[in-house]
Amino acid sequence: MASTPGTPRLLRAMNDRAALELLLAHGPLSRTTLGHLTGLSKPTASQLLARLETAGLVRPSGTSAGRPGPNAQLYEINGGIAYVAGLDVTPTRIRAAVADLTGQVVGRYELPTPGRSAKGTVERVVKAIEGATGEAGLTKERLHRVSIGTPGGFDPTSGRLRYATHLPGWHAPHLLEELAGAIAVPLEVENDVNLAAIAEQRVGHAQDSDNFVLLWGEEGIGAAIVINGRLHRGATGGAGEVAFLPLPGTPLVRNVGRNNAGGFQELAGGEPVLALAREHGLRARTPETAITAALETPGAGDEVLAEFAHRLAVGLAAVVAVVDPELIVLAGGVITAGGERLRGLVQDELAELAVPRPRLLLTAIPTDPVLSGALQSALSTTRDTVFDTAGTTSGGSTTR
């Protein structure tokens, strides 16, 4: 029978969840400290910890030796009770990682996929997952959830990938069903930039921001939009596909879905940045190294940075006029290569072009932000399931 508001079982479950969240946030805690943080009495805190330990959710973790006062038993989340996998998919590789319930990464694997055909997508995804679980000493059957990040977005109505014609093998009409069947655990597939925003929201600069935009700049330009604490995906999964945004300074591109190009991409995407650097005499093979070279080259480099900042600000001004975020996070290898200097130039230029004045920060997660977001997304759902003790009896286990 389901719990009803105010019943002892539901109140215990609420206390259990509060304690588990505190252990996640603060690490090992003693009964006394946990009781203080939750407002529970010592006997009630003791009963709570005994209940969670019996359920396998927490475990003893040494003592408070070396701290002031008598030694006390410490308790921590039992990370091994559940595992999740995250994948970051690009046209040239699939990067996978496995994390335990605490978020600690226990296995990684990277599968190069240069020049691949449209066939074998499901097999490659499974191989990447099995590579990461194998490094962790697990099988994929031990996973509770898998989260995959890809360019573009899956239309919630048709289930087809849109806005990513450069990702061969991911446009089959029944791909999501085939992936779910092969992986055989709960699966979610999300836009890669949206996952970078989730990482920023959970463990980065946006933890205290309910309304923010993450601007992503690598070979392609993209954005993620969070409104009232929730990702805004749009009716077809296309919210944030700002590469198609028509902007001054570029020709108006028609049939952008077929051409996979648009105003902002033509203005500040990877190839235009590389061309800009070469126009000013900077030698570079990639857009990222072009921005690095600009930082190191007085004169010509200053002009490149100023122009790139202007182009980014033009696109952001259009976004700000519609969304009015409190925070903009700059992410992606090309943009972050410019560091604080580029950030400051964009901030100054945006102040000239837009009435709202959002904070502008470089990402707090410069390494593997998409993979980090995939893990955080999978962990959030998994913790909701594993930490729900309202439907378990005393002494029952929440493991599958």
N, C-alpha and C positions, 0 to 999 in steps of 0.2 A: 504493500500500500504506500502511495506517495506521501512524503512528509507534508504537513500543513504548517503555515506560519505560527511560530511560537511553541511548537512541540520541542521536547528535549532533544530529539534526534536532529532536527534542523538546527537548533542552537549549537549543538555539539559540532555539526558539520561546518557552521560558520566560524566557530572558534578554531577548528582544525585548519580551515583554509587560511585564516589570518596568521596562524602560527607557521604554516608552510611557506607563505609568502615572505614572512619575516626571516625565516631560515634561508630562503633563496637570496634575499637582499643583503643579509648581514653575515652569512656563513654560520659556522658552528656557534650555538648559544647554549647557555646553561638553563636549567629549569627556572632558576630565580630570575635571570635576565629575560627569559621568554615570558614569564609571568608578569614582570614589570612592563614589558612592551605591549602585552595584550590586555593588561588590566585584570588578569585572572589571579585568583588566590593560589598559593603554593600547592595545596592539595589538588585543586582543579587542574593546574598546569602539569602536575605529576600524572594525573589520570589521562590528560590529553596526550602527553608524550608516550605513556605506556600504550595507549590505543594506537597511535601512529606507528610506534615501533612494531607492535604485533601485526599491523597491516602491511609492514614492509616499507612504509613511506619514509621513515627516519631511522637512523642508526647511531649508536654511540660513536663519538669521535674524540677520544682522549679526554683529558681533563684540563682544567684551567691552571695547571702548574705554571709558575712564573708570573702569574697575575696577582694583584693584591688580594688578601683574604684567603680563607681556606680553599683547598682544591675542590673543584666541583666538576661533575660529569658534564661534558659537552655533547650536544646532539647536532646532526647535520642531515640534510636531505640525502636519501639513498638514490644517487643518480642512476644506478644500474637497474632501477625498476622499470625504466622505459628509455627507448632510444628513438631518435628521429634522423632523417637524412635530408639534406638540402642539395640542390643541383643548380649550377649556373651554366646555361647553354648559350654558346655563340656559334657562328658559322665555322669556326676553326677548332673548337675544343669543347668538351664537357668537363666541368670541374665539380666534384662531389665531396661532401663531408658528412660525417656522422657525429652527433652529439648526444650525450646522456641527458637525463632530465634536468640537471643543473645548468646545462648549456656548455659544459666542457666538451671540446672537440676531441674525439677519441680515434678518428680515422679520416684520412684524406686520400683522394685519388684523382688523377687528371687523365682524360682520354683525348688525345689529339684527333681531330677530325678534318684535316685540310682536304679540300677538293672532294669531299664525300658526295655520293649520289643521294638521290631521294629515298633509296631503299635502305632498310636496316635501322631505321630510327629507333624503334622499340628495343631492338637488340643492343644498340649502343647505350641507351639509357640504362638498361639492366646491367650491362657490363660495368658502367661507371659506378652504379650503386653497389654492386658486388665487390668492386675494387676497394671502395671506402669501407664497407662492412668487413671485408676480409682483413684489412689493415687493423681494424678495431678488434679482431678476433671474434667477430659475430657473423651470422648469416642474415640475409635480408628479411627472413621471417621474424627476426627479433625486433624489427622496426615497428613502431606504432603509427608513423605517418611519414610521408615523403612530400616535400615541397620543391617544385621546379620553377626556375625563373627563365623566361625566354624573351627575346625582343618581341615587340608587337603585343597583341592581346587576343585572347580567345573570346569570340562573340558568345555571350551567354545564351543566345537563342539558337544559333546554328552549331555551336561547338567548334567552329573553324577558326584557325589562326588568321588574324588580319594585321595589316600594317607592318608586315615583316616578310616581304617577298624574297629577301636575301637569305632566308633560313630554309634550305631545301629539306624535304622530308617531313616537315611539320604542318603541312596543309591538307593532309588526308582527312576525309570527312569523318572517319571514326577513330582518329588517332587517340583521343582521350580515353575512349573505352578500351582500346587495345593496350594502352599504357597501364591503365588500372588493372586489367586482367593479368598482365605480365608481372607487375610489381606485387599485386595481391595484398596490399595494405592500403589504408586510406591515402588518397592522392589529391594534391591541389597544384594547379598550374597558374602562375601569376606573371604579369609583366615584370621584366627585370628591374626597371627603374622604380616601379612601385615597391619592389622588395628592398631596394636600397633605401627608400623612404621609411619602410617598416623598421629597418635596422636603425635608422637615425631616430625614429620615434621611440624605440625600445631601449637603446643603449647609447644614443648619441645626443646631439645638441637639441633635438626637438622633443625631449621627454616632457617638457613643461609647456609645449606649444600645441594647441588644439587646431590651429589653422596655419599651415605652412606649405611651401612649395619647394620641392627639390629639383634643381636644374642639373641635368646630366649632360656632360660634354665629352664625347670620345669621337670615334669616327662619325657617329650620328648624334644629333641633338634630341633630347627628350626631357620630359618632366613628369613628376608625380605630384598630385594635388591631394592634400589632406584637409578636410573641412569638418569642424566639430569633432576632431579626433578620429575620423574615419576616412579611409581612402575613397576618393571619388573616381570611379572607373568609367562612368558614362553608360549610355544605353547599349553600346556595342563593344565596350572595352577600350574605346579610343580616347578617353580623357587623358590629357597630357601628351598626346602625339603632336607636340609643337613643332616638329620638323616641317610639318605641312603649313605652318602659320604664315600667311602672306604678310610681307613686311616691306617697308620702303628700302630702296637700295638693291632690290633684286627683281628680275623679271617676274611677271605673274605667270605661274606655272599651272597649266590646265591638265586635267586627267592625272592628278597627283597620285591617286591610288595605283595607277598603272606605271607611272614613272618613278614612284617611290621617292619623290623629291618635293621640295616646297621652298617657301621663302626663307624661313629661319635656317633650314639645312644648307641652303645655297649661300647664306650669309655667314654662318658660324660653325658649320660642320667641319669634319676633319680635313677634307680636301681643300676647302676654301682657306682654312687656317694655314695649311702647308703652302698654298699658292701665295698667300699674303706674305709669309716669311721669305719666300724666294724672290718675290717682287722687290723686297728690301735688301736683297743680297745675302740673306742668311741661308746657310747650307744645312739641310736636315732631311732625314729620310722619312720621318713620321711627324704627325701634327704635335705629338707630345714633346719630341726632341726640338721641334721648331720653337715652341714656347720656352723651353729650357734655354735654347740658344739666345732667344730674345732677352731673357733676364741677364745673360752674361755679355751682351753686346750694347754698350752705350750708343746713343744716337739712333741707329737703324732699329735696334731692339726696342728702344723706347717708343718709336712710332708704331711698331708691330703690336706691342702691348696696349697702347692707347686705342688703336683701331679695333683690336679684338674686344677690348672692354666696351667700346662703343657699340659694337655689333651685339654683344651679349645683352647690354642694357636696353637696346631697342626692342629685342624680343621680350625681355623681362617686363618692360614697361607695358606691353600689351597684356601680358599675363596679370600683372598687378592691377591693371585697370578693371579687369573682370573679377578676380578672386580676392584682392585686397588682403593678402596674408600678413600675419604678424612677423613671419620669419621666412627668409629664403636661404636654403642650403645649397651651396655650390659643390658639385661632385663630378666624378668622372676624371679619367687620367689627363685629358688635355687641359681642362679648366684648373684642376688642382696643381698641375705643373707650374702654373703661374703664381701659386702661393698667395701670401698676404698682399703682395704688391698688386697683383691682378685684382684680387678681391676689393682692395681699396679703390682702384680705378673704376671698377664696375659700380661700386657703391656711390662714388661721386657722380658718375654719369647718370645713374638711375635717378638720383635726386633731382637732376635737371629735367628728366623726362616724365616723371610720374608724381602725382600729388601725394599718394600714400608713401610713407617712409618705413618700410619693413626693415628689420635687422637683416644683415647679410653676413653669413658665416661660411667658412670652408667646412666641408664634411669632417666629422669626428671619426669616420671609419674609412680611411683612404685605402685600406687593403681588403680585397674581396667583399665589398659592401653588398653585392647581390647575394652571394653565398651566405653572408651573415644574416641578411634579411630572410632568406629561405629557411634557415634554421630557426630564427626567432618566430617566424610565422607558424612553422610546424610545432615548435615548443609551446606556443601559446594555446593552441587547440588541445594538444596532448596533456598539458598540465590541467586544463579545465576538466578533462576526463579523469585523469589519474587522481587528482586532488579532491574529486567529488566523493566525499565519504557519507553523504546523506542517505545513499541507498544501500550501504553496507551494514552488516550487523557487526556487533562488537567482536573483534578478533578476526573479521573477514579480511580477505586480501583484495586489493584493487587491481592486481596484475591480471593480464589476459590469460 
